[in-house]
C-alpha cells in the first residue's frame, strides 16, 4: 500500500492535472506478501490509459480484501475507457502470464467496466492467513 501510494503521489506531480487517488487496504492485510510487480503495472495502466487522457484529471482507487482463502485486489479508474475497447498490450499479457506462472488456475486477472465510466482491473489469488507464503 505504501509503495502504491508513493507511486501515485509521483504520478500526480508528473501529470500536471488533478489526480485523486485512494488506497484502501485493511490493517490485517497490510503485511500480506504479494509477488513484486503484480499491482504496480495495473496502477500504471490506470494512470496512463485511464485518467491521463482526461484533461481535468481523474480518480484512481486501489482496494484489497480477503475472503474465503482468496485475496482480491482491484484497481479502478474513472476515465473514459470501455472494456470492449481495451487492447491488451504486452503489460497486461505479461501480467496474466505471471499470475498463471505463480498461481496456475488459482489466480486470475479480470477487467470490468465501471457503472459510471472507467475500468476496474481485478486480481484474485490464493490468500494464506498464516503469512507463510513467500511469493
Number of C-alpha atoms within 10 A of each C-alpha: 17 9 10 16 15 11 14 22 14 11 17 18 11 10 15 12 16 16 20 15 17 15 16 15 15 13 8 10 16 12 10 18 14 14 13 8 10 15 21 15 14 22 24 17 17 26 24 13 18 26 26 21 14 14 11 11 19 22 18 24 17 23 17 19 16 19 9 8 10 16 20 18 22 21 24 28 27 22 23 16 20 16 14 9 7 11 8 9 8 9 13 16 11 13 19 18 15 17 20 16 11 14 15 12 10 12 19 19 19 11 17 14 17 17 8 9 15 23 25 26 22 21 22 20 23 17 20 15 14 7 11 9 13 8 10
